[in-house]
Amino acid sequence: MTAKRTWLILLIGLLLISVASYAQVQTPSQTPNTREQVQTPSQTVAPPAVTSKASAPTIVVFYEKGCSHCERMEGLLDELLVGHKDVSVARYEINAPGSSALLWKLSAHYGIVATQVPVIFVGDQAIVGA
């Protein structure tokens, strides 16, 4: 189990490094004590939690159809997650109803300004842009 978790952390780290070469990495200005729910009219999503033994890691991705950087990121993410069924990925197309509002709320929660896609939220980090 420990080796599997180590590989998972390594793979997610590689994803962060590869996307960071095209992105601006930002961390929240302050880490909240509790995980508050982010709500929009059509959906409710909890901000991704730092990975713990009790819960599976969650990756939240915002993308736009036709965005070449988003497509590259999606391909890398899919490759890295092969065989890691315990990782959940929530994908939101930025032009879908409610997605922009959700991105704004998550951005405020993380203390960032997301002005371009892709945007990835993993643990306590947010990766913005291409």
C-alpha positions in Angstrom: 0.0 0.0 0.0 2.8 2.4 0.8 4.6 1.8 -2.5 1.3 2.4 -4.4 0.8 5.7 -2.5 4.4 6.7 -3.2 3.9 6.0 -6.9 0.7 8.0 -6.9 2.3 10.9 -5.3 5.2 10.7 -7.7 2.9 10.6 -10.7 0.8 13.6 -9.5 4.1 15.4 -8.8 5.2 14.7 -12.4 1.9 16.1 -13.6 2.4 19.2 -11.6 6.0 19.7 -12.9 5.0 19.1 -16.5 2.1 21.5 -16.4 4.0 24.0 -14.3 6.5 24.4 -17.2 3.5 26.0 -19.1 1.8 27.5 -16.1 2.0 29.9 -13.2 1.9 28.0 -9.9 0.0 29.8 -7.2 -0.8 28.6 -3.6 -3.6 29.8 -1.4 -2.9 33.0 0.5 -4.1 31.2 3.6 -5.2 27.6 4.2 -8.8 27.5 5.7 -9.3 25.4 8.8 -12.3 23.6 7.2 -13.3 22.4 3.8 -16.2 24.6 2.9 -18.6 23.6 0.1 -18.6 25.7 -3.0 -22.1 26.0 -4.5 -23.5 27.1 -7.8 -27.0 26.8 -9.0 -26.2 23.5 -10.8 -23.4 21.9 -8.7 -21.7 21.6 -5.4 -18.0 20.7 -5.1 -15.7 20.7 -2.1 -12.3 22.2 -2.7 -9.7 19.4 -3.1 -8.3 18.2 0.1 -4.6 17.5 0.8 -4.2 13.7 0.3 -4.6 11.7 3.5 -4.8 8.0 4.2 -8.5 8.3 4.9 -9.5 9.9 1.6 -8.7 9.5 -2.0 -7.0 12.4 -3.8 -9.2 14.7 -5.9 -8.1 16.7 -8.9 -10.4 19.5 -10.2 -9.7 20.6 -13.8 -11.2 23.5 -15.8 -10.6 23.5 -19.5 -12.0 24.9 -22.7 -12.9 23.0 -25.9 -10.4 23.6 -28.6 -7.7 24.8 -26.3 -4.4 23.1 -27.3 -2.8 23.5 -23.9 -5.9 22.0 -22.2 -5.8 19.0 -24.6 -2.1 18.5 -23.8 -2.8 18.7 -20.1 -5.7 16.2 -20.4 -3.5 13.8 -22.3 -0.8 14.0 -19.6 -3.3 13.6 -16.8 -5.0 10.6 -18.4 -1.6 8.9 -18.9 -0.5 9.6 -15.3 -3.7 8.3 -13.8 -3.7 4.9 -15.6 -4.0 2.3 -12.9 -4.9 4.8 -10.2 -8.6 4.3 -9.8 -8.6 5.8 -6.3 -7.9 9.3 -7.7 -11.0 11.1 -8.6 -11.0 13.8 -11.3 -13.7 16.4 -11.7 -13.6 18.0 -15.2 -15.4 21.2 -16.0 -15.7 22.8 -19.5 -15.4 26.5 -18.7 -18.3 27.5 -21.1 -20.8 25.0 -19.6 -23.5 26.5 -17.4 -22.3 27.1 -13.9 -18.6 26.2 -14.6 -17.4 29.8 -14.6 -19.1 30.6 -11.3 -17.6 27.4 -9.8 -14.1 28.4 -11.1 -14.5 31.9 -9.6 -15.6 30.5 -6.2 -12.7 28.0 -6.1 -10.3 30.7 -7.2 -11.4 32.9 -4.4 -11.1 30.0 -1.9 -7.5 29.4 -3.1 -6.7 33.2 -3.2 -5.8 33.2 -7.0 -7.0 34.9 -10.1 -7.7 32.4 -12.9 -7.6 34.4 -16.1 -6.8 31.5 -18.4 -7.2 27.8 -18.8 -6.3 25.1 -18.0 -6.8 25.5 -14.3 -6.0 22.6 -12.0 -6.7 22.3 -8.3 -4.7 19.6 -6.5 -4.5 19.4 -2.7 -3.5 22.9 -1.5 -2.1 24.1 -4.9 -3.7 25.7 -8.0 -2.0 25.7 -11.4 -3.2 28.4 -13.7 -2.6 28.8 -17.4 -0.6 27.4 -20.3 
